[in-house]
Amino acid sequence: MIVLVLSAVLVLVAAGCGCVVWAARGGPRWVRGVAAATLAAGELVRGAQRASRKRQGSDQHLLGGGGGDGGGGE
């Protein structure tokens, strides 16, 4: 069952990426809509990752963990 769900997610991601490329080349209106939704979903995921990383870093600081110079290479 999990393989089916992950396969469906992979197909949706691939289709979204294809729509982004097609929209960049001047595709129809529905393709531009799907591309916009795909890019918005990507920004949401990126924002969630940043928030998670920030929360993780503050937890380590509060607990006295981490050590090192505290740099993340960003």
N, C-alpha and C positions, 0 to 999 in steps of 0.2 A: 504493500500500500504506500509506504513512504517513497519507494522508487517511482511510483506513478505520480505522486505529488511533486517530487523534485524534477521529474521529467517535464511536467506541465509548466513549472516555474521556469525551467531552462528554455522551453519553447517560447514562452511569453517574453523573456528577456531578449532572446535572439530576434523575435519579431519586432520588439520595440527598437532595438538597435538598427535593424533594417529600415524601419520607418524614419528614424533620425537621419540616416544617410539619404534616403529617398527624398525627404522633406528638404534637405540641404540642396538637393539638385532641382527643387521646384516641383515637388509632387502635388497631388490633388489636396483639397482642403482637409479631408478626413485623415490623410497621412500626416499633415502638419499638426492636427489635433492629437493624434496618437503620439507623435514625436514630442509635443509639448508635455503630455502626461508622463511620458517616459523620463524626460529630463527633470520634471518636477519630482518624480518618485526617486530619482537618483540624488537630488539635492536633499530630500528628506532622509534618505539612508545616510548620506554623508554627514548631515547635521546630527543624527542620532549617534553616529560613531564618534564625532567630536565631543558630544556631551558625555558619552560613556567614558571616553579617554580622560576627559577633564575630571569627571567624578572619580575615576580610578586613581588619578594622580593626587587628588586632594585627600582621598582616603589613605594613601600610602604616606603622605606628608603628616597627616594627623596621627597615624599609628607609628610614626618614626621609621618607617621602612623605606626602601628604595636605595638610599645611599648614593654614591656617585655624585656627579655634578648636577643632576636634575635636568639635564638637557634631553630633548627628545628628537633632535635633528630637524626640527621644523623651523 
